[in-house]
Amino acid sequence: MKKFGLLGKNISYSFSPTLHNKIFELYNFEAEYKIYDVEDEGSIEGFLKSMKEDNILGLNITIPYKTIILKFVDELSSEVKDIGAANCIKFSKNKITAYNTDYFGLIKTFEKMGLYLKNKKVIILGSGGAAKACIKALIDLNAIVYTVSRNPEKTKMNLLNCFTISYEELLETSGYLIINATPVGTFPNTEISPVSSDVLQNFDFALDLIYNPKETLFLKFAHSKNKKIENGFCMLVSQGVKSEEIWNDVELNYEKIYDELVDEIYK
């Protein structure tokens, strides 16, 4: 039986096992997908060694290890080299290779939202691994990208190819799309938003990379302002499908998997 899983911290809420088990069911894969909750980054090297000894084929990587994981792999895909973060690793006989399927998930999400991003101003809340994938995807689509940080000077040194502003400056900023790439508002702390409803008034579209709950307070604020909204479920599904394609060297039908899952997850 093939073995896969998700590495992160405090991730019992994740829908990833449901997603991957659905793929196994639809395509008759003899496989299992487990959650691996690792308490601190000091344990990662030993954890990866144990996974290799257990003949695991691939792992997804989530908060807070998308950047630190790069210290423990042998090879980086082209998008990881540009982004500086990975959410997928593949084990082969002699090496571990890192990929960023969040990048592909974001491209799919922008397509689903019907966005035309060339020369459009986009604001990203956050500066972690998810934000870095957003920057790469948006730059490739010729958007004008801004990140928002509580420590703008430090963030400017770490994030290239974009502008950085403070949350105070955001209050006076408008644009085409605003993206929440922070974990603020995810289950179980669902009654908080990274920004006030007044901020959402200044944008045409709002995307929250959180998918649990279905509608975060951030998206509720945007919806109340009659903005077009999208949560992170499309990104979750498409990055997961891409991960399976990498691990198994196959092509899968994204739309089929999405349609099967959306009713099951949010019933």
C-alpha positions in Angstrom: 0.0 0.0 0.0 1.3 3.5 -0.9 1.7 5.9 2.0 1.2 9.6 2.1 0.5 12.3 4.7 0.3 15.8 6.0 3.1 17.4 8.1 2.2 20.4 10.3 1.4 21.6 13.8 -2.0 21.7 15.4 -3.6 20.4 12.2 -6.3 18.0 13.4 -8.9 20.3 11.7 -7.5 19.6 8.2 -9.7 18.3 5.4 -6.7 16.9 3.6 -7.3 13.3 4.5 -10.9 13.5 3.2 -9.6 15.0 0.0 -6.9 12.4 -0.6 -9.0 9.5 0.4 -11.6 10.6 -2.2 -8.9 10.6 -4.8 -7.9 7.1 -3.8 -11.5 6.0 -4.0 -12.2 7.6 -7.4 -9.0 6.2 -9.0 -8.8 2.9 -7.1 -5.4 3.7 -5.6 -4.3 1.3 -2.9 -3.1 4.0 -0.5 -3.4 5.7 2.9 -3.1 9.3 4.0 -2.3 10.3 7.6 -1.9 13.5 9.6 1.5 13.9 11.2 1.3 16.6 13.9 4.9 17.6 14.8 5.4 19.8 17.8 8.5 21.8 16.8 10.9 22.2 13.9 13.7 20.5 15.9 11.9 17.2 15.4 11.6 17.5 11.6 14.9 15.9 10.6 14.3 12.8 12.7 10.6 12.7 11.5 11.7 12.7 7.9 14.2 10.0 8.5 11.5 7.8 10.1 9.2 8.5 7.2 11.8 7.4 4.7 12.5 4.2 6.6 8.7 3.6 6.6 8.7 3.9 2.7 6.4 6.9 2.6 6.2 8.3 -0.9 5.0 11.9 -0.3 4.0 14.5 2.2 2.1 17.7 2.1 3.6 20.5 4.3 1.4 23.0 6.1 1.7 25.7 8.8 4.3 26.4 10.2 6.8 24.3 8.3 6.5 25.4 4.6 9.8 27.4 4.8 11.8 25.4 7.3 11.2 22.2 5.4 13.7 23.4 2.7 16.6 22.8 5.1 15.9 19.1 5.0 15.4 18.3 1.3 17.8 17.5 -1.5 16.3 19.2 -4.5 14.0 22.2 -5.2 11.5 22.4 -8.1 11.6 25.6 -10.1 8.6 27.2 -8.4 10.1 26.5 -5.0 13.3 28.2 -6.0 11.3 31.3 -6.8 8.8 31.2 -3.9 11.2 30.1 -1.1 8.6 27.8 0.4 7.2 24.3 -0.2 4.0 22.5 0.6 4.8 19.1 -1.0 7.7 16.8 -0.9 8.3 13.5 -2.8 10.6 10.7 -1.5 12.5 8.8 -4.1 15.3 6.2 -3.6 18.2 8.7 -3.2 16.6 12.1 -2.5 13.7 14.2 -1.3 12.4 16.8 -3.7 10.3 19.8 -2.7 7.5 21.3 -4.7 4.9 24.1 -4.3 1.5 22.9 -5.4 -0.1 25.9 -3.6 1.1 27.9 -6.6 -0.9 25.7 -9.0 -3.9 25.8 -6.7 -3.8 29.6 -6.7 -3.8 29.8 -10.5 -6.8 27.5 -10.6 -8.6 29.6 -7.9 -8.0 32.9 -9.9 -9.5 31.2 -13.0 -12.5 30.0 -11.0 -13.1 33.6 -9.7 -12.9 34.9 -13.3 -10.2 37.4 -12.4 -8.2 39.4 -15.0 -5.1 40.3 -13.0 -2.8 42.1 -15.6 -1.8 45.5 -14.2 -4.4 45.1 -11.3 -3.5 46.0 -7.8 -3.6 43.0 -5.4 -3.2 43.2 -1.6 -1.9 40.1 0.3 -2.3 39.9 4.1 0.6 38.0 5.5 4.2 37.1 4.7 4.5 33.4 5.2 4.6 30.4 2.9 1.1 30.9 1.5 1.8 34.6 0.9 5.0 33.8 -1.0 3.1 31.4 -3.3 0.5 34.1 -3.9 3.3 36.6 -4.8 4.8 34.2 -7.4 1.4 33.3 -9.0 0.3 37.0 -9.1 3.6 38.2 -10.6 3.4 35.5 -13.3 -0.1 36.9 -14.1 1.3 40.4 -14.3 -0.5 41.8 -11.3 0.8 44.7 -9.2 1.4 43.1 -5.8 1.4 44.5 -2.3 1.9 42.6 1.0 0.7 43.9 4.3 2.8 43.3 7.4 2.9 44.3 11.0 6.7 44.7 10.5 7.0 46.2 7.0 10.8 46.9 7.2 11.6 43.3 8.0 9.2 41.9 5.5 10.6 44.1 2.7 14.0 42.4 3.1 12.4 38.9 2.9 9.9 39.4 0.1 11.0 40.5 -3.4 9.1 41.6 -6.5 6.3 43.3 -4.4 5.6 46.4 -2.4 5.1 46.1 1.4 2.8 48.4 3.5 1.7 48.4 7.1 -1.8 47.7 8.4 -2.2 51.4 9.1 -1.4 52.2 5.4 -3.9 49.6 4.3 -6.7 51.6 5.8 -6.0 54.2 3.1 -5.5 51.7 0.3 -7.9 50.4 -2.4 -7.4 47.7 -5.1 -8.9 45.0 -7.3 -8.3 41.9 -5.0 -7.5 41.4 -1.4 -6.2 38.0 -0.2 -6.1 36.7 3.4 -3.0 34.5 3.5 -2.8 34.5 7.3 -4.4 31.8 9.5 -6.5 34.4 11.3 -10.2 33.3 11.3 -9.6 29.6 10.8 -11.4 27.0 12.9 -11.8 27.0 15.9 -11.1 30.8 16.3 -13.7 31.8 13.7 -14.9 35.1 15.2 -11.9 37.2 14.3 -10.8 38.8 11.0 -7.4 40.1 10.1 -9.0 43.4 8.9 -12.1 45.4 9.6 -15.2 45.5 7.3 -14.2 49.1 6.3 -11.0 47.7 4.6 -13.1 45.2 2.5 -15.1 48.1 1.1 -12.1 49.2 -0.9 -11.7 46.1 -3.0 -13.7 44.4 -5.8 -12.9 40.8 -4.9 -11.9 39.0 -1.6 -10.2 35.6 -1.4 -9.5 33.9 1.9 -7.1 30.9 1.7 -8.9 29.5 4.8 -11.5 26.8 3.9 -12.6 25.8 7.4 -15.1 27.5 8.1 -16.7 27.8 4.7 -17.2 31.5 5.2 -14.8 33.3 7.5 -15.6 36.6 9.2 -13.2 38.2 6.6 -15.5 36.9 3.8 -18.6 37.8 5.7 -17.4 41.4 5.9 -16.7 41.3 2.1 -20.1 39.7 1.3 -21.9 42.4 3.4 -20.2 44.9 1.1 -21.5 43.1 -2.0 -18.0 42.0 -3.1 -17.4 38.7 -4.9 -15.8 36.2 -2.5 -14.0 32.9 -2.6 -12.6 30.7 0.2 -9.6 28.4 0.0 -11.5 25.2 -0.9 -10.6 25.4 -4.6 -7.0 25.9 -3.7 -7.1 23.0 -1.3 -8.5 20.6 -3.9 -6.3 21.7 -6.8 -3.1 21.7 -4.8 -4.0 18.3 -3.4 -4.7 16.9 -6.9 -1.4 18.3 -8.1 0.4 16.7 -5.2 -1.1 13.3 -6.2 0.0 13.8 -9.8 3.5 14.5 -8.6 3.7 11.5 -6.2 2.1 9.0 -8.6 3.2 10.3 -12.0 -0.4 10.5 -13.3 -2.9 13.1 -14.7 -6.1 13.4 -12.7 -9.4 15.1 -13.4 -9.6 18.2 -11.1 -13.2 19.0 -11.9 -14.4 15.5 -11.2 -12.7 15.5 -7.8 -13.9 19.0 -6.9 -17.5 18.2 -7.7 -17.3 15.0 -5.6 -15.9 16.8 -2.6 -17.6 20.1 -2.4 -21.0 18.7 -1.4 -19.4 16.1 1.0 -17.3 18.7 2.8 -19.9 21.4 3.2 -23.1 19.4 3.5 
